[in-house]
Each structure stands twice: as structure tokens, then as C-alpha cells.
Amino acid sequence: MSSESLSVELNEERPHDLSVAPSFSADGPFEIELDNLGQAIHVHLNIDDELSQVARLSGGNHYVDGGQTLGVEVFVTPNDEPVTGKLKIVTGYGSETAYVDVTINPAPETRQVDVDDTLSKPTQKEAEPSVSEGLSDVFPDVDPSSIPLFLLGVFALALAVGIATVFDSFAITLGAGVVVGGVIVALGISVLG
């Protein structure tokens, strides 16, 4: 529904009579209110070429019952400059005609927001730290290049202990002990670096 309206009174003093202001202005879409004060009536609305550049009626021919108020929407396309044209209102199949000078003003200025150039560029996500970087934070004295060797040693240690636990054999336990000893030496070298 439009916020502005142009009121047209029909059949106020006599049949087919119409009363409307000689001029009207709007900043956007508006409504023509056809207020019938008497018997049922046909109303024809038309806009001239100048006004049709920025405005369009929702309908041209209307039947308005006695005592009824009918709203006719006028759709408006914004323009940079005011546009003035004529709205023609006809009742009684041409027995009464009125013209209204309609001015469509430019839409009120909207608040502009300054956009910084940095907003047009996607933000760079910080890369997730790798496992090596994460471990070097935990063990700051360890050389980052030896971390893969450290992880391999931990895996070998876990594997040797697991095998020794599963198999109840002196030879396997001795082999696991050798692996564990080698891993401890390798870890010591990587840590002391």
C-alpha cells in the first residue's frame, strides 16, 4: 500500500460529477482513491506520454459501487529529475473529464556508505599449524626438522611394546628391547640435536 494518495470524489453534487485537486506530487508509488458518494459509476483513468515514462496505472477502467471507495495503485520508476505529466479522469462515458498535473519527484537521497577497498578483497585465513609446528610449540628445544624422526620413533616404540606384550617369547621381548633402546637413543639425538 502506498503512503501517499490522490483523492477523487465522485457524484458529490450530481451524477457523474467529479472533484479532484488540480495538482499532485509524489516521491514514489501512490494511490488514487476513488470515493463514490452517490450511485454506481464507471471511471476511466489515463496518463499522458510524459508521465508514462515514470508511472504506470494498475488499471484504467473501474466500476465503483455507490458508497464505495476504490484504491487504484500507481507504480513509479525512480528518476533523477522531477517528471510532470497529466492524469486524465473521465466519468459518465465522457460526460465529465478532469485533468490533474502530477509531478513525480526523485526518490529522497539514501544515505551513502563509504566502502573501503579492503572490503572488496577476501580475507586471508591463517593456515592451521602443521603437526610439526604444533609439536615444536610443545617442545621448543626440539629442532623442527627432526620431528618426523621423533614421531617415527614413538610409533616404533609403541609397536615394539605391543608386539612384546602379545607374544610371550624371550626372543621377541629381547628384540623389542633393542628397538626401544634404539628409539631412546634416536630420540635423545634428535632432542639434543
C-alpha positions in Angstrom: 0.0 0.0 0.0 1.3 3.5 -0.9 1.9 6.1 1.7 0.6 9.0 -0.5 -2.8 9.2 -2.1 -4.7 11.4 -4.5 -8.4 11.7 -3.5 -11.1 11.9 -6.2 -14.7 12.4 -5.0 -17.4 11.1 -7.4 -21.1 12.0 -7.5 -20.8 14.6 -4.8 -23.2 17.3 -6.2 -24.8 15.5 -9.2 -24.5 12.2 -11.2 -21.1 11.7 -12.9 -19.7 14.7 -11.0 -16.0 14.5 -10.0 -13.9 16.7 -7.8 -10.1 16.4 -7.6 -7.2 18.8 -6.8 -5.7 20.4 -9.9 -2.1 19.2 -9.0 -0.5 16.4 -7.0 3.1 15.4 -6.4 4.7 12.2 -5.1 8.2 10.9 -4.3 7.3 7.3 -5.2 4.3 5.0 -5.7 0.9 6.4 -4.7 -2.8 5.5 -4.8 -5.7 7.2 -6.5 -8.7 6.9 -4.1 -12.0 6.9 -6.0 -14.5 7.9 -3.3 -18.1 7.4 -4.6 -20.6 9.5 -2.7 -23.6 8.6 -4.9 -24.8 5.9 -7.3 -22.6 3.4 -9.0 -20.3 4.8 -11.7 -17.7 3.9 -14.3 -14.4 5.8 -14.1 -11.7 5.8 -16.7 -8.1 6.8 -15.8 -5.3 7.6 -18.2 -1.8 9.1 -18.0 -0.1 11.1 -20.8 3.1 10.2 -22.6 5.3 12.4 -20.3 4.0 10.9 -17.1 4.0 7.3 -18.5 7.8 7.5 -18.7 7.9 7.1 -14.9 4.4 6.0 -13.8 2.1 3.1 -14.6 -1.5 2.6 -13.5 -2.6 -0.8 -12.1 -5.7 -0.5 -14.2 -7.5 2.1 -16.4 -11.3 1.2 -16.3 -13.0 0.9 -12.9 -16.5 0.3 -11.7 -17.1 2.0 -8.3 -20.3 1.0 -6.5 -22.4 3.5 -4.6 -20.8 4.4 -1.2 -17.6 2.5 -2.1 -14.0 3.8 -2.0 -11.7 2.1 -4.5 -8.0 2.4 -4.5 -6.0 2.3 -7.7 -2.3 1.8 -7.4 0.1 3.9 -9.4 3.5 2.3 -9.8 6.5 4.6 -10.1 10.0 4.1 -11.5 12.5 6.4 -9.9 14.1 9.1 -12.0 17.0 11.6 -11.3 14.9 14.6 -12.3 11.2 15.5 -11.5 8.8 14.5 -14.2 5.4 16.2 -14.6 2.5 15.0 -16.7 -1.2 14.8 -16.8 -3.6 12.2 -15.2 -6.9 12.2 -17.1 -10.1 11.2 -15.1 -13.3 10.5 -17.1 -16.7 9.6 -15.7 -20.1 9.0 -17.3 -18.5 7.7 -20.6 -17.0 11.2 -21.3 -19.7 13.4 -19.8 -17.2 14.7 -17.1 -13.4 15.0 -17.5 -10.8 16.3 -15.2 -7.0 16.7 -15.5 -4.5 16.6 -12.7 -0.9 17.8 -13.1 1.1 15.0 -11.5 4.7 15.5 -10.6 6.9 12.6 -9.7 9.9 13.8 -7.7 13.2 11.9 -7.5 13.4 9.5 -4.6 14.8 11.0 -1.4 18.6 10.6 -1.2 19.6 7.4 0.5 22.4 7.5 2.9 25.7 6.5 1.2 28.1 4.3 2.9 31.8 4.7 2.2 33.3 1.3 1.3 36.9 0.8 2.0 38.9 -1.0 -0.7 39.9 -3.7 1.8 36.2 -4.8 1.9 36.4 -6.0 -1.7 39.2 -8.3 -1.1 38.6 -11.7 0.6 40.1 -12.1 4.0 43.1 -14.5 4.3 42.5 -17.3 6.7 45.5 -18.1 8.8 46.8 -21.5 7.9 46.3 -24.2 10.5 49.6 -25.1 12.1 51.1 -28.4 10.9 51.8 -31.3 13.3 55.5 -30.4 13.2 54.7 -26.7 14.2 52.3 -27.9 16.9 54.9 -30.2 18.4 57.6 -27.5 18.1 55.4 -25.3 20.3 55.1 -28.1 22.9 58.9 -28.9 22.7 60.5 -25.6 21.9 64.1 -27.0 22.2 63.5 -29.7 19.5 64.7 -29.0 16.0 61.5 -28.9 13.8 63.3 -30.9 11.1 63.8 -33.8 13.5 60.1 -34.0 14.5 59.2 -36.6 11.8 62.0 -38.8 13.1 60.7 -38.3 16.7 57.2 -39.4 15.6 58.6 -42.4 13.8 60.5 -43.4 17.0 57.3 -43.0 19.1 55.5 -45.3 16.6 58.3 -47.9 16.6 58.3 -47.8 20.4 54.6 -48.4 20.6 54.8 -51.2 18.1 57.6 -52.9 19.9 55.9 -52.8 23.2 52.7 -54.0 21.7 54.4 -57.0 20.0 56.3 -57.9 23.2 53.0 -57.8 25.1 51.1 -60.0 22.7 53.8 -62.7 22.2 55.1 -64.4 25.3 58.6 -65.1 23.9 62.1 -64.2 25.2 63.5 -63.6 21.7 60.7 -61.2 20.8 60.9 -59.3 24.1 64.7 -59.0 23.6 64.1 -57.7 20.0 61.6 -55.2 21.3 64.1 -54.1 24.0 66.7 -53.5 21.3 64.1 -51.4 19.3 63.1 -49.5 22.4 66.8 -48.8 23.2 67.4 -47.6 19.6 64.4 -45.4 19.7 65.6 -43.9 23.0 69.0 -43.2 21.5 67.4 -41.7 18.4 65.1 -39.5 20.4 68.0 -38.3 22.5 70.0 -37.4 19.4 67.0 -35.5 17.9 66.3 -33.7 21.1 69.9 -32.8 21.9 70.4 -32.3 18.3 
